[in-house]
Amino acid sequence: MFTGIIETVATVKEVAQDGSNVHFTIESSLANELKIDQSVAHDGVCLTVVAMSGSTYTVTAVAETLAKTNLGTWQRDHKINLERALKLGDRLDGHFVQGHVDTTGICIEKQTLDGSWLYRFRFPQQYAALVIEKGSICINGVSLTAFNAGRDELTVTIIPYTYTHTNFSTIEKDSVVNLEFDVLGKYLLRGRELEG
């Protein structure tokens, strides 16, 4: 379980295909604090540390993860958001994030405002019921508040701290991002489906 509050931005150093899996070697200031078998959210995707070496560590993505996220587009020097799992007793500054990305979205607009940045994303219409006005959304692992929620679009604004301390500064029009919708909304929607 995560909160959507990014700890650091890391760099992909190596991408290695292994059958239907892909191994990513990540360089991060957090590497020496991690351990094998630990879960870490990478752009919102929960991946397990499988190897470590100095300032780098390795994680593996399976075919299902590659199909539902933007990990298949990662290349050497790609910047990714990292968050370690929530510890019991910590403050929950974002919202409950599982690290189970639902789908990808595409940036269809980026505006530089006076002191903030506005992003508009398009997503598959089948998820429309999970996006509500002023509700929580996790984009590339970042806990944000959605507004202008439509059937296949949502908008978020980014403050300067988030812009400089996450990979949002690298997101431009046509960038593909990972989306995880609020788990509370998923349970409510599932309950309604079963009642109907």
PyMOL commands that place a pseudoatom at each C-alpha (Angstrom):
pseudoatom trace, name=CA, resn=MET, resi=1, chain=A, elem=C, hetatm=0, pos=[0.000, 0.000, 0.000]
pseudoatom trace, name=CA, resn=PHE, resi=2, chain=A, elem=C, hetatm=0, pos=[1.241, 3.492, -0.918]
pseudoatom trace, name=CA, resn=THR, resi=3, chain=A, elem=C, hetatm=0, pos=[0.092, 7.100, -0.507]
pseudoatom trace, name=CA, resn=GLY, resi=4, chain=A, elem=C, hetatm=0, pos=[0.970, 8.776, -3.798]
pseudoatom trace, name=CA, resn=ILE, resi=5, chain=A, elem=C, hetatm=0, pos=[3.549, 11.033, -2.144]
pseudoatom trace, name=CA, resn=ILE, resi=6, chain=A, elem=C, hetatm=0, pos=[6.723, 10.662, -4.221]
pseudoatom trace, name=CA, resn=GLU, resi=7, chain=A, elem=C, hetatm=0, pos=[10.014, 10.292, -2.366]
pseudoatom trace, name=CA, resn=THR, resi=8, chain=A, elem=C, hetatm=0, pos=[12.443, 10.762, -5.236]
pseudoatom trace, name=CA, resn=VAL, resi=9, chain=A, elem=C, hetatm=0, pos=[12.896, 10.630, -9.000]
pseudoatom trace, name=CA, resn=ALA, resi=10, chain=A, elem=C, hetatm=0, pos=[15.066, 7.772, -10.259]
pseudoatom trace, name=CA, resn=THR, resi=11, chain=A, elem=C, hetatm=0, pos=[16.649, 6.894, -13.606]
pseudoatom trace, name=CA, resn=VAL, resi=12, chain=A, elem=C, hetatm=0, pos=[16.344, 3.748, -15.709]
pseudoatom trace, name=CA, resn=LYS, resi=13, chain=A, elem=C, hetatm=0, pos=[19.905, 2.553, -16.396]
pseudoatom trace, name=CA, resn=GLU, resi=14, chain=A, elem=C, hetatm=0, pos=[19.262, -0.743, -18.162]
pseudoatom trace, name=CA, resn=VAL, resi=15, chain=A, elem=C, hetatm=0, pos=[16.358, -2.524, -19.866]
pseudoatom trace, name=CA, resn=ALA, resi=16, chain=A, elem=C, hetatm=0, pos=[16.744, -6.268, -20.485]
pseudoatom trace, name=CA, resn=GLN, resi=17, chain=A, elem=C, hetatm=0, pos=[14.173, -8.505, -22.182]
pseudoatom trace, name=CA, resn=ASP, resi=18, chain=A, elem=C, hetatm=0, pos=[13.866, -11.996, -20.683]
pseudoatom trace, name=CA, resn=GLY, resi=19, chain=A, elem=C, hetatm=0, pos=[11.217, -13.986, -22.501]
pseudoatom trace, name=CA, resn=SER, resi=20, chain=A, elem=C, hetatm=0, pos=[7.932, -12.160, -21.894]
pseudoatom trace, name=CA, resn=ASN, resi=21, chain=A, elem=C, hetatm=0, pos=[9.406, -10.360, -18.862]
pseudoatom trace, name=CA, resn=VAL, resi=22, chain=A, elem=C, hetatm=0, pos=[11.502, -7.201, -18.759]
pseudoatom trace, name=CA, resn=HIS, resi=23, chain=A, elem=C, hetatm=0, pos=[14.156, -6.469, -16.128]
pseudoatom trace, name=CA, resn=PHE, resi=24, chain=A, elem=C, hetatm=0, pos=[14.726, -2.798, -15.300]
pseudoatom trace, name=CA, resn=THR, resi=25, chain=A, elem=C, hetatm=0, pos=[17.894, -1.675, -13.526]
pseudoatom trace, name=CA, resn=ILE, resi=26, chain=A, elem=C, hetatm=0, pos=[17.175, 1.556, -11.652]
pseudoatom trace, name=CA, resn=GLU, resi=27, chain=A, elem=C, hetatm=0, pos=[19.631, 4.113, -10.295]
pseudoatom trace, name=CA, resn=SER, resi=28, chain=A, elem=C, hetatm=0, pos=[18.316, 5.886, -7.207]
pseudoatom trace, name=CA, resn=SER, resi=29, chain=A, elem=C, hetatm=0, pos=[19.401, 7.676, -4.054]
pseudoatom trace, name=CA, resn=LEU, resi=30, chain=A, elem=C, hetatm=0, pos=[17.121, 5.195, -2.226]
pseudoatom trace, name=CA, resn=ALA, resi=31, chain=A, elem=C, hetatm=0, pos=[18.968, 2.113, -3.519]
pseudoatom trace, name=CA, resn=ASN, resi=32, chain=A, elem=C, hetatm=0, pos=[21.124, 1.639, -0.408]
pseudoatom trace, name=CA, resn=GLU, resi=33, chain=A, elem=C, hetatm=0, pos=[17.999, 1.751, 1.793]
pseudoatom trace, name=CA, resn=LEU, resi=34, chain=A, elem=C, hetatm=0, pos=[16.187, -0.976, -0.116]
pseudoatom trace, name=CA, resn=LYS, resi=35, chain=A, elem=C, hetatm=0, pos=[16.378, -4.740, 0.255]
pseudoatom trace, name=CA, resn=ILE, resi=36, chain=A, elem=C, hetatm=0, pos=[15.589, -7.706, -1.938]
pseudoatom trace, name=CA, resn=ASP, resi=37, chain=A, elem=C, hetatm=0, pos=[11.878, -8.676, -1.935]
pseudoatom trace, name=CA, resn=GLN, resi=38, chain=A, elem=C, hetatm=0, pos=[10.800, -5.123, -0.981]
pseudoatom trace, name=CA, resn=SER, resi=39, chain=A, elem=C, hetatm=0, pos=[7.876, -3.511, -2.822]
pseudoatom trace, name=CA, resn=VAL, resi=40, chain=A, elem=C, hetatm=0, pos=[8.442, -0.098, -4.387]
pseudoatom trace, name=CA, resn=ALA, resi=41, chain=A, elem=C, hetatm=0, pos=[6.047, 1.941, -6.542]
pseudoatom trace, name=CA, resn=HIS, resi=42, chain=A, elem=C, hetatm=0, pos=[7.628, 2.942, -9.875]
pseudoatom trace, name=CA, resn=ASP, resi=43, chain=A, elem=C, hetatm=0, pos=[5.476, 5.571, -11.613]
pseudoatom trace, name=CA, resn=GLY, resi=44, chain=A, elem=C, hetatm=0, pos=[2.676, 4.072, -9.537]
pseudoatom trace, name=CA, resn=VAL, resi=45, chain=A, elem=C, hetatm=0, pos=[3.430, 0.438, -10.434]
pseudoatom trace, name=CA, resn=CYS, resi=46, chain=A, elem=C, hetatm=0, pos=[4.242, -1.824, -7.491]
pseudoatom trace, name=CA, resn=LEU, resi=47, chain=A, elem=C, hetatm=0, pos=[7.359, -3.834, -8.389]
pseudoatom trace, name=CA, resn=THR, resi=48, chain=A, elem=C, hetatm=0, pos=[9.534, -6.128, -6.273]
pseudoatom trace, name=CA, resn=VAL, resi=49, chain=A, elem=C, hetatm=0, pos=[13.265, -5.558, -5.831]
pseudoatom trace, name=CA, resn=VAL, resi=50, chain=A, elem=C, hetatm=0, pos=[15.008, -8.709, -7.126]
pseudoatom trace, name=CA, resn=ALA, resi=51, chain=A, elem=C, hetatm=0, pos=[18.684, -7.654, -7.138]
pseudoatom trace, name=CA, resn=MET, resi=52, chain=A, elem=C, hetatm=0, pos=[20.882, -4.858, -5.787]
pseudoatom trace, name=CA, resn=SER, resi=53, chain=A, elem=C, hetatm=0, pos=[24.305, -3.436, -6.651]
pseudoatom trace, name=CA, resn=GLY, resi=54, chain=A, elem=C, hetatm=0, pos=[25.639, -0.187, -5.160]
pseudoatom trace, name=CA, resn=SER, resi=55, chain=A, elem=C, hetatm=0, pos=[23.469, 2.725, -6.267]
pseudoatom trace, name=CA, resn=THR, resi=56, chain=A, elem=C, hetatm=0, pos=[21.275, 0.534, -8.483]
pseudoatom trace, name=CA, resn=TYR, resi=57, chain=A, elem=C, hetatm=0, pos=[18.699, -2.201, -8.052]
pseudoatom trace, name=CA, resn=THR, resi=58, chain=A, elem=C, hetatm=0, pos=[16.663, -4.370, -10.411]
pseudoatom trace, name=CA, resn=VAL, resi=59, chain=A, elem=C, hetatm=0, pos=[12.930, -5.032, -10.712]
pseudoatom trace, name=CA, resn=THR, resi=60, chain=A, elem=C, hetatm=0, pos=[11.031, -7.302, -13.098]
pseudoatom trace, name=CA, resn=ALA, resi=61, chain=A, elem=C, hetatm=0, pos=[7.814, -6.553, -14.980]
pseudoatom trace, name=CA, resn=VAL, resi=62, chain=A, elem=C, hetatm=0, pos=[5.686, -9.408, -16.344]
pseudoatom trace, name=CA, resn=ALA, resi=63, chain=A, elem=C, hetatm=0, pos=[3.658, -9.325, -19.550]
pseudoatom trace, name=CA, resn=GLU, resi=64, chain=A, elem=C, hetatm=0, pos=[0.413, -8.289, -17.777]
pseudoatom trace, name=CA, resn=THR, resi=65, chain=A, elem=C, hetatm=0, pos=[2.135, -5.303, -16.174]
pseudoatom trace, name=CA, resn=LEU, resi=66, chain=A, elem=C, hetatm=0, pos=[3.766, -4.271, -19.448]
pseudoatom trace, name=CA, resn=ALA, resi=67, chain=A, elem=C, hetatm=0, pos=[0.387, -4.444, -21.229]
pseudoatom trace, name=CA, resn=LYS, resi=68, chain=A, elem=C, hetatm=0, pos=[-1.536, -2.309, -18.699]
pseudoatom trace, name=CA, resn=THR, resi=69, chain=A, elem=C, hetatm=0, pos=[1.090, 0.347, -17.918]
pseudoatom trace, name=CA, resn=ASN, resi=70, chain=A, elem=C, hetatm=0, pos=[3.592, 2.605, -19.653]
pseudoatom trace, name=CA, resn=LEU, resi=71, chain=A, elem=C, hetatm=0, pos=[6.536, 0.410, -18.595]
pseudoatom trace, name=CA, resn=GLY, resi=72, chain=A, elem=C, hetatm=0, pos=[6.806, -1.000, -22.100]
pseudoatom trace, name=CA, resn=THR, resi=73, chain=A, elem=C, hetatm=0, pos=[7.883, 2.461, -23.294]
pseudoatom trace, name=CA, resn=TRP, resi=74, chain=A, elem=C, hetatm=0, pos=[10.660, 2.885, -20.711]
pseudoatom trace, name=CA, resn=GLN, resi=75, chain=A, elem=C, hetatm=0, pos=[14.145, 3.252, -22.136]
pseudoatom trace, name=CA, resn=ARG, resi=76, chain=A, elem=C, hetatm=0, pos=[17.578, 4.028, -20.739]
pseudoatom trace, name=CA, resn=ASP, resi=77, chain=A, elem=C, hetatm=0, pos=[17.672, 7.434, -18.930]
pseudoatom trace, name=CA, resn=HIS, resi=78, chain=A, elem=C, hetatm=0, pos=[13.875, 7.535, -18.512]
pseudoatom trace, name=CA, resn=LYS, resi=79, chain=A, elem=C, hetatm=0, pos=[12.921, 9.354, -15.280]
pseudoatom trace, name=CA, resn=ILE, resi=80, chain=A, elem=C, hetatm=0, pos=[10.517, 7.593, -12.905]
pseudoatom trace, name=CA, resn=ASN, resi=81, chain=A, elem=C, hetatm=0, pos=[8.765, 8.470, -9.643]
pseudoatom trace, name=CA, resn=LEU, resi=82, chain=A, elem=C, hetatm=0, pos=[9.563, 6.280, -6.634]
pseudoatom trace, name=CA, resn=GLU, resi=83, chain=A, elem=C, hetatm=0, pos=[7.683, 5.680, -3.407]
pseudoatom trace, name=CA, resn=ARG, resi=84, chain=A, elem=C, hetatm=0, pos=[8.357, 3.012, -0.816]
pseudoatom trace, name=CA, resn=ALA, resi=85, chain=A, elem=C, hetatm=0, pos=[5.446, 1.212, 0.835]
pseudoatom trace, name=CA, resn=LEU, resi=86, chain=A, elem=C, hetatm=0, pos=[3.492, 2.959, 3.587]
pseudoatom trace, name=CA, resn=LYS, resi=87, chain=A, elem=C, hetatm=0, pos=[4.618, 2.174, 7.131]
pseudoatom trace, name=CA, resn=LEU, resi=88, chain=A, elem=C, hetatm=0, pos=[1.994, 1.718, 9.833]
pseudoatom trace, name=CA, resn=GLY, resi=89, chain=A, elem=C, hetatm=0, pos=[1.863, 4.842, 11.962]
pseudoatom trace, name=CA, resn=ASP, resi=90, chain=A, elem=C, hetatm=0, pos=[2.869, 7.193, 9.126]
pseudoatom trace, name=CA, resn=ARG, resi=91, chain=A, elem=C, hetatm=0, pos=[0.653, 10.107, 8.179]
pseudoatom trace, name=CA, resn=LEU, resi=92, chain=A, elem=C, hetatm=0, pos=[-1.461, 9.515, 5.088]
pseudoatom trace, name=CA, resn=ASP, resi=93, chain=A, elem=C, hetatm=0, pos=[-0.743, 12.732, 3.207]
pseudoatom trace, name=CA, resn=GLY, resi=94, chain=A, elem=C, hetatm=0, pos=[-2.084, 11.528, -0.158]
pseudoatom trace, name=CA, resn=HIS, resi=95, chain=A, elem=C, hetatm=0, pos=[-4.692, 8.787, -0.497]
pseudoatom trace, name=CA, resn=PHE, resi=96, chain=A, elem=C, hetatm=0, pos=[-4.676, 4.983, -0.415]
pseudoatom trace, name=CA, resn=VAL, resi=97, chain=A, elem=C, hetatm=0, pos=[-2.808, 3.800, -3.500]
pseudoatom trace, name=CA, resn=GLN, resi=98, chain=A, elem=C, hetatm=0, pos=[-2.404, 0.085, -4.196]
pseudoatom trace, name=CA, resn=GLY, resi=99, chain=A, elem=C, hetatm=0, pos=[0.287, 0.251, -6.849]
pseudoatom trace, name=CA, resn=HIS, resi=100, chain=A, elem=C, hetatm=0, pos=[-2.037, -1.658, -9.203]
pseudoatom trace, name=CA, resn=VAL, resi=101, chain=A, elem=C, hetatm=0, pos=[-2.331, 0.535, -12.280]
pseudoatom trace, name=CA, resn=ASP, resi=102, chain=A, elem=C, hetatm=0, pos=[-5.726, 0.277, -13.985]
pseudoatom trace, name=CA, resn=THR, resi=103, chain=A, elem=C, hetatm=0, pos=[-4.847, 1.691, -17.384]
pseudoatom trace, name=CA, resn=THR, resi=104, chain=A, elem=C, hetatm=0, pos=[-2.816, 4.320, -19.164]
pseudoatom trace, name=CA, resn=GLY, resi=105, chain=A, elem=C, hetatm=0, pos=[-3.870, 7.815, -20.109]
pseudoatom trace, name=CA, resn=ILE, resi=106, chain=A, elem=C, hetatm=0, pos=[-2.589, 10.239, -22.720]
pseudoatom trace, name=CA, resn=CYS, resi=107, chain=A, elem=C, hetatm=0, pos=[-1.745, 13.875, -22.044]
pseudoatom trace, name=CA, resn=ILE, resi=108, chain=A, elem=C, hetatm=0, pos=[-3.845, 15.928, -24.439]
pseudoatom trace, name=CA, resn=GLU, resi=109, chain=A, elem=C, hetatm=0, pos=[-2.993, 19.356, -23.046]
pseudoatom trace, name=CA, resn=LYS, resi=110, chain=A, elem=C, hetatm=0, pos=[-0.313, 21.003, -20.919]
pseudoatom trace, name=CA, resn=GLN, resi=111, chain=A, elem=C, hetatm=0, pos=[-0.593, 24.641, -19.905]
pseudoatom trace, name=CA, resn=THR, resi=112, chain=A, elem=C, hetatm=0, pos=[1.950, 26.685, -18.012]
pseudoatom trace, name=CA, resn=LEU, resi=113, chain=A, elem=C, hetatm=0, pos=[-0.006, 28.965, -15.690]
pseudoatom trace, name=CA, resn=ASP, resi=114, chain=A, elem=C, hetatm=0, pos=[1.215, 31.719, -13.398]
pseudoatom trace, name=CA, resn=GLY, resi=115, chain=A, elem=C, hetatm=0, pos=[2.806, 29.571, -10.698]
pseudoatom trace, name=CA, resn=SER, resi=116, chain=A, elem=C, hetatm=0, pos=[1.328, 26.183, -11.610]
pseudoatom trace, name=CA, resn=TRP, resi=117, chain=A, elem=C, hetatm=0, pos=[0.830, 23.750, -14.494]
pseudoatom trace, name=CA, resn=LEU, resi=118, chain=A, elem=C, hetatm=0, pos=[-2.417, 22.365, -15.849]
pseudoatom trace, name=CA, resn=TYR, resi=119, chain=A, elem=C, hetatm=0, pos=[-2.589, 18.923, -17.466]
pseudoatom trace, name=CA, resn=ARG, resi=120, chain=A, elem=C, hetatm=0, pos=[-5.529, 17.337, -19.248]
pseudoatom trace, name=CA, resn=PHE, resi=121, chain=A, elem=C, hetatm=0, pos=[-5.541, 13.573, -19.763]
pseudoatom trace, name=CA, resn=ARG, resi=122, chain=A, elem=C, hetatm=0, pos=[-7.710, 11.268, -21.872]
pseudoatom trace, name=CA, resn=PHE, resi=123, chain=A, elem=C, hetatm=0, pos=[-8.448, 7.759, -20.606]
pseudoatom trace, name=CA, resn=PRO, resi=124, chain=A, elem=C, hetatm=0, pos=[-10.610, 4.785, -21.753]
pseudoatom trace, name=CA, resn=GLN, resi=125, chain=A, elem=C, hetatm=0, pos=[-14.297, 5.617, -21.317]
pseudoatom trace, name=CA, resn=GLN, resi=126, chain=A, elem=C, hetatm=0, pos=[-14.974, 2.363, -19.449]
pseudoatom trace, name=CA, resn=TYR, resi=127, chain=A, elem=C, hetatm=0, pos=[-13.393, 3.979, -16.351]
pseudoatom trace, name=CA, resn=ALA, resi=128, chain=A, elem=C, hetatm=0, pos=[-15.614, 7.084, -16.378]
pseudoatom trace, name=CA, resn=ALA, resi=129, chain=A, elem=C, hetatm=0, pos=[-17.580, 6.036, -13.271]
pseudoatom trace, name=CA, resn=LEU, resi=130, chain=A, elem=C, hetatm=0, pos=[-14.349, 5.962, -11.235]
pseudoatom trace, name=CA, resn=VAL, resi=131, chain=A, elem=C, hetatm=0, pos=[-13.484, 9.619, -11.864]
pseudoatom trace, name=CA, resn=ILE, resi=132, chain=A, elem=C, hetatm=0, pos=[-15.412, 12.162, -9.827]
pseudoatom trace, name=CA, resn=GLU, resi=133, chain=A, elem=C, hetatm=0, pos=[-15.105, 15.923, -9.477]
pseudoatom trace, name=CA, resn=LYS, resi=134, chain=A, elem=C, hetatm=0, pos=[-12.559, 16.751, -6.745]
pseudoatom trace, name=CA, resn=GLY, resi=135, chain=A, elem=C, hetatm=0, pos=[-11.884, 13.028, -6.287]
pseudoatom trace, name=CA, resn=SER, resi=136, chain=A, elem=C, hetatm=0, pos=[-8.506, 11.364, -5.875]
pseudoatom trace, name=CA, resn=ILE, resi=137, chain=A, elem=C, hetatm=0, pos=[-6.550, 10.073, -8.862]
pseudoatom trace, name=CA, resn=CYS, resi=138, chain=A, elem=C, hetatm=0, pos=[-3.056, 8.600, -9.004]
pseudoatom trace, name=CA, resn=ILE, resi=139, chain=A, elem=C, hetatm=0, pos=[-1.045, 9.626, -12.093]
pseudoatom trace, name=CA, resn=ASN, resi=140, chain=A, elem=C, hetatm=0, pos=[2.458, 8.145, -12.470]
pseudoatom trace, name=CA, resn=GLY, resi=141, chain=A, elem=C, hetatm=0, pos=[2.275, 7.354, -8.770]
pseudoatom trace, name=CA, resn=VAL, resi=142, chain=A, elem=C, hetatm=0, pos=[1.383, 10.930, -7.731]
pseudoatom trace, name=CA, resn=SER, resi=143, chain=A, elem=C, hetatm=0, pos=[-1.733, 11.478, -5.614]
pseudoatom trace, name=CA, resn=LEU, resi=144, chain=A, elem=C, hetatm=0, pos=[-3.716, 14.306, -7.215]
pseudoatom trace, name=CA, resn=THR, resi=145, chain=A, elem=C, hetatm=0, pos=[-7.201, 15.829, -7.244]
pseudoatom trace, name=CA, resn=ALA, resi=146, chain=A, elem=C, hetatm=0, pos=[-9.165, 15.515, -10.492]
pseudoatom trace, name=CA, resn=PHE, resi=147, chain=A, elem=C, hetatm=0, pos=[-11.466, 18.213, -11.818]
pseudoatom trace, name=CA, resn=ASN, resi=148, chain=A, elem=C, hetatm=0, pos=[-13.354, 18.865, -15.062]
pseudoatom trace, name=CA, resn=ALA, resi=149, chain=A, elem=C, hetatm=0, pos=[-14.112, 15.143, -14.909]
pseudoatom trace, name=CA, resn=GLY, resi=150, chain=A, elem=C, hetatm=0, pos=[-15.730, 13.945, -18.117]
pseudoatom trace, name=CA, resn=ARG, resi=151, chain=A, elem=C, hetatm=0, pos=[-16.538, 10.594, -19.701]
pseudoatom trace, name=CA, resn=ASP, resi=152, chain=A, elem=C, hetatm=0, pos=[-12.997, 10.139, -20.990]
pseudoatom trace, name=CA, resn=GLU, resi=153, chain=A, elem=C, hetatm=0, pos=[-11.045, 13.155, -19.742]
pseudoatom trace, name=CA, resn=LEU, resi=154, chain=A, elem=C, hetatm=0, pos=[-9.841, 14.669, -16.484]
pseudoatom trace, name=CA, resn=THR, resi=155, chain=A, elem=C, hetatm=0, pos=[-7.741, 17.656, -15.500]
pseudoatom trace, name=CA, resn=VAL, resi=156, chain=A, elem=C, hetatm=0, pos=[-5.208, 18.183, -12.716]
pseudoatom trace, name=CA, resn=THR, resi=157, chain=A, elem=C, hetatm=0, pos=[-3.044, 21.103, -11.688]
pseudoatom trace, name=CA, resn=ILE, resi=158, chain=A, elem=C, hetatm=0, pos=[0.495, 20.781, -10.368]
pseudoatom trace, name=CA, resn=ILE, resi=159, chain=A, elem=C, hetatm=0, pos=[2.168, 23.089, -7.859]
pseudoatom trace, name=CA, resn=PRO, resi=160, chain=A, elem=C, hetatm=0, pos=[5.857, 24.034, -8.307]
pseudoatom trace, name=CA, resn=TYR, resi=161, chain=A, elem=C, hetatm=0, pos=[7.057, 21.593, -5.604]
pseudoatom trace, name=CA, resn=THR, resi=162, chain=A, elem=C, hetatm=0, pos=[5.370, 18.635, -7.306]
pseudoatom trace, name=CA, resn=TYR, resi=163, chain=A, elem=C, hetatm=0, pos=[6.555, 19.789, -10.725]
pseudoatom trace, name=CA, resn=THR, resi=164, chain=A, elem=C, hetatm=0, pos=[10.212, 19.833, -9.651]
pseudoatom trace, name=CA, resn=HIS, resi=165, chain=A, elem=C, hetatm=0, pos=[10.152, 16.807, -7.295]
pseudoatom trace, name=CA, resn=THR, resi=166, chain=A, elem=C, hetatm=0, pos=[8.402, 14.321, -9.633]
pseudoatom trace, name=CA, resn=ASN, resi=167, chain=A, elem=C, hetatm=0, pos=[8.654, 13.442, -13.312]
pseudoatom trace, name=CA, resn=PHE, resi=168, chain=A, elem=C, hetatm=0, pos=[5.690, 15.696, -14.156]
pseudoatom trace, name=CA, resn=SER, resi=169, chain=A, elem=C, hetatm=0, pos=[8.232, 18.153, -15.556]
pseudoatom trace, name=CA, resn=THR, resi=170, chain=A, elem=C, hetatm=0, pos=[8.917, 15.587, -18.330]
pseudoatom trace, name=CA, resn=ILE, resi=171, chain=A, elem=C, hetatm=0, pos=[5.256, 15.056, -19.246]
pseudoatom trace, name=CA, resn=GLU, resi=172, chain=A, elem=C, hetatm=0, pos=[4.245, 16.806, -22.453]
pseudoatom trace, name=CA, resn=LYS, resi=173, chain=A, elem=C, hetatm=0, pos=[1.352, 16.526, -24.908]
pseudoatom trace, name=CA, resn=ASP, resi=174, chain=A, elem=C, hetatm=0, pos=[1.032, 12.892, -26.123]
pseudoatom trace, name=CA, resn=SER, resi=175, chain=A, elem=C, hetatm=0, pos=[2.967, 11.494, -23.146]
pseudoatom trace, name=CA, resn=VAL, resi=176, chain=A, elem=C, hetatm=0, pos=[1.550, 8.194, -21.862]
pseudoatom trace, name=CA, resn=VAL, resi=177, chain=A, elem=C, hetatm=0, pos=[1.003, 8.027, -18.086]
pseudoatom trace, name=CA, resn=ASN, resi=178, chain=A, elem=C, hetatm=0, pos=[-0.105, 5.382, -15.596]
pseudoatom trace, name=CA, resn=LEU, resi=179, chain=A, elem=C, hetatm=0, pos=[-3.528, 5.817, -13.991]
pseudoatom trace, name=CA, resn=GLU, resi=180, chain=A, elem=C, hetatm=0, pos=[-4.807, 4.189, -10.813]
pseudoatom trace, name=CA, resn=PHE, resi=181, chain=A, elem=C, hetatm=0, pos=[-8.342, 5.111, -9.830]
pseudoatom trace, name=CA, resn=ASP, resi=182, chain=A, elem=C, hetatm=0, pos=[-9.413, 5.437, -6.201]
pseudoatom trace, name=CA, resn=VAL, resi=183, chain=A, elem=C, hetatm=0, pos=[-9.884, 1.995, -4.647]
pseudoatom trace, name=CA, resn=LEU, resi=184, chain=A, elem=C, hetatm=0, pos=[-12.897, 3.201, -2.631]
pseudoatom trace, name=CA, resn=GLY, resi=185, chain=A, elem=C, hetatm=0, pos=[-14.679, 4.056, -5.858]
pseudoatom trace, name=CA, resn=LYS, resi=186, chain=A, elem=C, hetatm=0, pos=[-13.897, 0.594, -7.233]
pseudoatom trace, name=CA, resn=TYR, resi=187, chain=A, elem=C, hetatm=0, pos=[-15.503, -1.128, -4.241]
pseudoatom trace, name=CA, resn=LEU, resi=188, chain=A, elem=C, hetatm=0, pos=[-18.589, 1.083, -4.440]
pseudoatom trace, name=CA, resn=LEU, resi=189, chain=A, elem=C, hetatm=0, pos=[-18.969, 0.454, -8.153]
pseudoatom trace, name=CA, resn=ARG, resi=190, chain=A, elem=C, hetatm=0, pos=[-18.541, -3.299, -7.705]
pseudoatom trace, name=CA, resn=GLY, resi=191, chain=A, elem=C, hetatm=0, pos=[-21.177, -3.315, -4.957]
pseudoatom trace, name=CA, resn=ARG, resi=192, chain=A, elem=C, hetatm=0, pos=[-23.669, -1.570, -7.235]
pseudoatom trace, name=CA, resn=GLU, resi=193, chain=A, elem=C, hetatm=0, pos=[-22.924, -4.037, -10.042]
pseudoatom trace, name=CA, resn=LEU, resi=194, chain=A, elem=C, hetatm=0, pos=[-23.603, -7.005, -7.764]
pseudoatom trace, name=CA, resn=GLU, resi=195, chain=A, elem=C, hetatm=0, pos=[-26.834, -5.468, -6.441]
pseudoatom trace, name=CA, resn=GLY, resi=196, chain=A, elem=C, hetatm=0, pos=[-28.076, -4.860, -9.972]
for i in range(1, 196): cmd.bond("trace and resi %d" % i, "trace and resi %d" % (i + 1))
show_as sticks, trace
zoom trace
